[in-house]
């Protein structure tokens, strides 16, 4: 036995989890063909509780299928001792690394390094170094149990937001369509605004809660609160239609299924039709999947008015499990992810189920997103990169551009609040998104 391998003396004063792991490693060494898989959650600044539970459930399932053992470490890491597989199984390191890299990519700059895999027979020094590194680390915060806020606190937050001006809580973003011009080549492409999406800004909601001492990192709470403000949004939109700039792109609203099935939506839709307006309605994919029957009823109510229906929030991973076009929507919105630039065969196979003519590539933050879309037949885009493109085009033709810079024009283009928009001296151009093209 290698002298550097952990023995009972070296871990005698270690926390319980580390001692149990060392004992399991010694037993596994005698069995042969065993491996240690360590998920380094302790290296994350603050892993999200639901991500921690997902990771633990995946590893616990892998342990039960392969007669392995899962050990939670005091610093937050999860360590799995299990048999080495030939690949393709639940404990295949390549499979697990891919899953965890996707799960934690927003919390770690290099998600690929979040998982370590060592052969217990051949990597004893590295395993010993890992155990030794755990000894001096501080305990991780308790993340496995989420303590729900008291009911009155949720109502207090809702009351706080209910008194705010609706324009201060919302933002808008213009989607575009890129089409080839009469000549050939990339320089002949033309751009036209497709629609303007108005949605609640989670950043603004979180800032309001933080200012009131009620900050929370739960995105589902924010979406719940935003859903309760749907009625105020549609009331404001109906009023704005009467003074909307001529030639402005169609408006799109993010609304919950409950709102779409309400009498208030019927009144809003009747008013829109009377004004000659047909706004688009966007529903997240997860909402459509939650209750297909309710979604089907909501889809009928929306499309019977002549309003376009959009399935929103389709991630590359979700595309491999669901066919968005099966929901009967007029458009679908695929989330751009930098990993798409090196798309795997599984995604490309699922991608073929989409109709490029009915797909919007959203969250387009870089030029790579535009290049990917055009290479795959997608001509409709939405995101911060598009916002900047539109602002640059406005500044080139606006007579009042001397008093603005690119950042100001971009921010005013996304603003709904009159307080932010009032500094613009060319509101008709701001609302159209682009200068009129001959």
ZALUMLO-832331 format. One record per residue (C-alpha): residue number from 0; z, x, y. Coordinates in steps of 0.25 Angstrom, whole numbers, plus 5000, padded with zeros to 4 digits. Example, Ala and Ser with C-alpha at 12.3 -4.5 7.8 and 13.67 -1.06 7.14 Angstrom:
// residues 2
0|5031|5049|4982
1|5029|5055|4996
END
This chain:
// residues 438
0|5000|5000|5000
1|4996|5005|5014
2|5009|5010|5021
3|5004|5003|5034
4|5004|4989|5027
5|5015|4980|5032
6|5028|4981|5024
7|5041|4973|5025
8|5047|4983|5033
9|5037|4983|5044
10|5037|4968|5046
11|5052|4966|5043
12|5055|4962|5058
13|5042|4955|5060
14|5041|4940|5063
15|5041|4930|5051
16|5025|4928|5052
17|5022|4943|5052
18|5032|4946|5040
19|5026|4935|5032
20|5012|4940|5035
21|5016|4954|5031
22|5021|4949|5018
23|5008|4941|5015
24|5000|4953|5018
25|5008|4961|5008
26|5006|4950|4997
27|4991|4949|5001
28|4989|4964|4999
29|4994|4963|4984
30|4984|4952|4982
31|4972|4959|4988
32|4959|4953|4995
33|4968|4947|5006
34|4966|4947|5021
35|4974|4945|5034
36|4967|4936|5045
37|4974|4937|5058
38|4971|4927|5069
39|4976|4934|5082
40|4981|4922|5090
41|4992|4931|5096
42|4981|4938|5104
43|4977|4925|5112
44|4984|4923|5125
45|4987|4909|5121
46|4979|4902|5110
47|4977|4888|5111
48|4986|4880|5102
49|4975|4872|5095
50|4967|4884|5093
51|4980|4890|5086
52|4981|4878|5077
53|4966|4879|5073
54|4967|4893|5070
55|4980|4892|5062
56|4974|4880|5054
57|4961|4888|5051
58|4969|4899|5045
59|4979|4891|5038
60|4967|4883|5031
61|4961|4897|5027
62|4975|4901|5022
63|4976|4889|5013
64|4962|4890|5008
65|4964|4905|5004
66|4978|4905|5000
67|4982|4913|5012
68|4993|4913|5022
69|4993|4911|5037
70|5004|4918|5045
71|5007|4915|5060
72|5011|4927|5068
73|5021|4927|5079
74|5011|4931|5089
75|5002|4919|5086
76|4992|4926|5076
77|4989|4920|5063
78|4988|4928|5050
79|4981|4924|5038
80|4982|4931|5024
81|4972|4927|5015
82|4962|4931|5004
83|4949|4938|5008
84|4937|4929|5007
85|4922|4932|5004
86|4918|4925|5017
87|4915|4910|5021
88|4929|4905|5017
89|4940|4900|5026
90|4946|4914|5028
91|4933|4921|5030
92|4937|4930|5042
93|4923|4928|5048
94|4924|4913|5048
95|4938|4914|5054
96|4934|4924|5065
97|4923|4915|5069
98|4932|4902|5070
99|4943|4909|5078
100|4934|4917|5087
101|4928|4903|5091
102|4942|4896|5092
103|4948|4907|5101
104|4936|4912|5109
105|4942|4906|5122
106|4955|4912|5120
107|4951|4927|5116
108|4940|4935|5122
109|4937|4941|5109
110|4939|4930|5099
111|4933|4938|5088
112|4945|4947|5087
113|4955|4936|5085
114|4955|4937|5070
115|4958|4949|5061
116|4955|4950|5047
117|4961|4961|5038
118|4960|4964|5023
119|4975|4965|5018
120|4970|4976|5008
121|4962|4985|5018
122|4967|4982|5032
123|4982|4985|5030
124|4984|4994|5043
125|4977|4983|5052
126|4986|4972|5046
127|4998|4981|5048
128|4995|4983|5062
129|4993|4969|5064
130|5006|4965|5059
131|5013|4976|5067
132|5006|4971|5080
133|5012|4957|5077
134|5026|4962|5077
135|5028|4965|5092
136|5020|4953|5098
137|5027|4941|5105
138|5027|4928|5098
139|5015|4919|5102
140|5018|4905|5109
141|5019|4894|5099
142|5005|4887|5099
143|5005|4880|5086
144|5012|4868|5092
145|5007|4861|5105
146|5018|4854|5112
147|5012|4841|5118
148|5015|4839|5133
149|5024|4826|5135
150|5016|4814|5137
151|5021|4812|5151
152|5015|4826|5155
153|5001|4822|5151
154|5002|4809|5159
155|5007|4818|5171
156|4995|4827|5170
157|4986|4815|5169
158|4993|4809|5182
159|4991|4822|5189
160|4976|4822|5186
161|4974|4808|5189
162|4978|4810|5203
163|4968|4821|5205
164|4955|4819|5211
165|4945|4818|5200
166|4935|4827|5207
167|4945|4838|5207
168|4946|4837|5192
169|4932|4837|5188
170|4920|4847|5188
171|4905|4845|5186
172|4895|4854|5180
173|4879|4853|5180
174|4871|4854|5168
175|4857|4859|5169
176|4844|4859|5161
177|4835|4871|5161
178|4820|4868|5158
179|4808|4876|5158
180|4798|4875|5170
181|4783|4874|5170
182|4782|4889|5168
183|4787|4897|5156
184|4798|4906|5156
185|4813|4906|5159
186|4810|4907|5174
187|4803|4893|5174
188|4815|4886|5169
189|4821|4875|5178
190|4835|4869|5179
191|4839|4855|5182
192|4853|4849|5183
193|4855|4840|5171
194|4869|4834|5173
195|4882|4836|5180
196|4895|4835|5171
197|4908|4831|5178
198|4920|4834|5170
199|4935|4836|5171
200|4938|4851|5173
201|4949|4856|5163
202|4951|4868|5173
203|4954|4859|5184
204|4963|4850|5176
205|4971|4862|5170
206|4973|4867|5184
207|4978|4854|5189
208|4988|4854|5177
209|4992|4868|5180
210|4995|4865|5195
211|5004|4854|5190
212|5011|4862|5180
213|5005|4855|5169
214|4995|4865|5163
215|4991|4863|5149
216|4981|4871|5141
217|4977|4859|5132
218|4962|4855|5135
219|4964|4842|5128
220|4974|4837|5137
221|4965|4840|5149
222|4954|4833|5142
223|4963|4821|5140
224|4967|4821|5154
225|4952|4822|5159
226|4949|4810|5150
227|4959|4802|5157
228|4952|4805|5170
229|4939|4800|5165
230|4940|4787|5172
231|4942|4794|5186
232|4930|4802|5183
233|4921|4791|5181
234|4926|4783|5193
235|4923|4795|5202
236|4909|4798|5196
237|4905|4783|5198
238|4909|4785|5213
239|4902|4798|5214
240|4889|4792|5209
241|4887|4784|5221
242|4886|4796|5230
243|4880|4806|5220
244|4870|4816|5225
245|4856|4812|5222
246|4849|4820|5211
247|4862|4825|5205
248|4862|4827|5190
249|4867|4816|5181
250|4883|4816|5179
251|4890|4819|5166
252|4904|4815|5163
253|4914|4819|5152
254|4921|4806|5148
255|4930|4803|5136
256|4925|4793|5126
257|4937|4784|5130
258|4932|4784|5144
259|4918|4780|5139
260|4923|4769|5131
261|4931|4763|5143
262|4928|4752|5152
263|4929|4762|5164
264|4917|4769|5158
265|4909|4756|5158
266|4912|4753|5172
267|4908|4768|5176
268|4895|4767|5168
269|4891|4754|5174
270|4893|4760|5188
271|4885|4772|5185
272|4873|4764|5180
273|4874|4755|5192
274|4873|4768|5201
275|4861|4773|5192
276|4869|4784|5186
277|4870|4788|5171
278|4880|4799|5170
279|4881|4807|5157
280|4894|4806|5148
281|4899|4818|5140
282|4908|4817|5128
283|4914|4829|5121
284|4910|4831|5107
285|4924|4831|5102
286|4926|4817|5109
287|4914|4812|5102
288|4919|4817|5088
289|4933|4812|5090
290|4929|4797|5089
291|4914|4795|5085
292|4915|4780|5086
293|4921|4780|5100
294|4911|4791|5104
295|4899|4782|5099
296|4904|4770|5107
297|4905|4779|5120
298|4892|4785|5118
299|4886|4771|5117
300|4892|4767|5130
301|4888|4779|5137
302|4873|4780|5132
303|4871|4765|5134
304|4873|4767|5149
305|4862|4777|5149
306|4872|4789|5151
307|4870|4802|5144
308|4880|4805|5133
309|4884|4820|5131
310|4892|4826|5119
311|4900|4838|5126
312|4907|4850|5121
313|4899|4854|5109
314|4904|4868|5105
315|4895|4877|5096
316|4906|4875|5085
317|4906|4860|5086
318|4891|4860|5085
319|4892|4865|5071
320|4900|4853|5067
321|4894|4842|5075
322|4880|4837|5079
323|4882|4833|5094
324|4869|4825|5094
325|4874|4816|5083
326|4883|4810|5094
327|4871|4803|5101
328|4873|4810|5114
329|4862|4813|5124
330|4867|4827|5127
331|4876|4837|5120
332|4883|4849|5126
333|4885|4862|5119
334|4895|4871|5123
335|4890|4885|5126
336|4898|4896|5119
337|4894|4911|5120
338|4894|4912|5105
339|4882|4903|5105
340|4874|4916|5110
341|4876|4921|5096
342|4876|4908|5089
343|4879|4908|5074
344|4869|4901|5064
345|4879|4890|5062
346|4878|4886|5077
347|4863|4887|5078
348|4862|4878|5066
349|4871|4868|5072
350|4864|4870|5086
351|4851|4865|5080
352|4857|4851|5080
353|4857|4850|5095
354|4846|4845|5103
355|4844|4856|5114
356|4838|4845|5123
357|4851|4837|5123
358|4860|4849|5123
359|4868|4855|5135
360|4874|4869|5134
361|4886|4868|5142
362|4897|4879|5146
363|4885|4888|5149
364|4892|4899|5156
365|4883|4910|5154
366|4868|4913|5154
367|4869|4915|5139
368|4872|4900|5138
369|4859|4897|5145
370|4851|4906|5136
371|4857|4901|5123
372|4853|4887|5127
373|4839|4890|5131
374|4837|4898|5119
375|4841|4886|5111
376|4833|4875|5118
377|4845|4870|5127
378|4841|4868|5141
379|4854|4861|5147
380|4866|4869|5151
381|4879|4867|5158
382|4890|4877|5162
383|4895|4887|5172
384|4883|4895|5172
385|4875|4883|5175
386|4884|4880|5187
387|4881|4894|5192
388|4866|4892|5191
389|4866|4879|5198
390|4875|4884|5209
391|4865|4896|5211
392|4853|4887|5212
393|4860|4878|5222
394|4864|4890|5231
395|4849|4895|5231
396|4844|4882|5237
397|4856|4876|5245
398|4855|4877|5260
399|4870|4878|5261
400|4871|4889|5250
401|4875|4900|5261
402|4889|4894|5261
403|4891|4894|5246
404|4892|4904|5235
405|4888|4902|5220
406|4903|4900|5216
407|4905|4889|5226
408|4892|4882|5223
409|4896|4882|5208
410|4910|4877|5210
411|4905|4866|5220
412|4894|4862|5209
413|4905|4859|5199
414|4915|4852|5208
415|4917|4837|5209
416|4928|4837|5219
417|4923|4835|5233
418|4933|4845|5238
419|4925|4856|5231
420|4911|4851|5234
421|4913|4848|5249
422|4910|4863|5252
423|4895|4861|5246
424|4885|4858|5258
425|4875|4853|5248
426|4881|4843|5239
427|4868|4837|5234
428|4863|4850|5229
429|4877|4853|5223
430|4876|4839|5215
431|4862|4841|5211
432|4866|4855|5205
433|4852|4861|5208
434|4842|4861|5219
435|4831|4851|5217
436|4820|4858|5210
437|4806|4855|5213
END
